[in-house]
Amino acid sequence: MPADTIIALLATTLLATGWALWLLPVGTCAECPHCRAEKLAHERADEARAGRLYGIPLCPACGRHHARGEKHRT
């Protein structure tokens, strides 16, 4: 088999594997740790985006955006 054929076959396999991984439903169930971590990451990103948008200061103690009078969240 020529080298060009092997390279094309490997490239196709790599692209198909990447596409299949992209289709996996990560972040859609509540049972597995991967989905829970993905949901937490999205919530934190949304909270940080809203904090920056509304000018809520970043707390150095807990690393979250909240007003000075609010309690720290974990």
NORWOLIN-V511485 format. One line per field, one symbol per residue. psi: psi as a letter, one per 20 degrees, with the letter a starting at -180 (. if undefined). A space follows every 10 residues. Layout:
psi = ???
This chain:
psi = pqhhggghgh ggggghgggg hhiqmpjiri gqhghghggg ggghggghgh ghgikpqpph gijrorrhiq qpq.
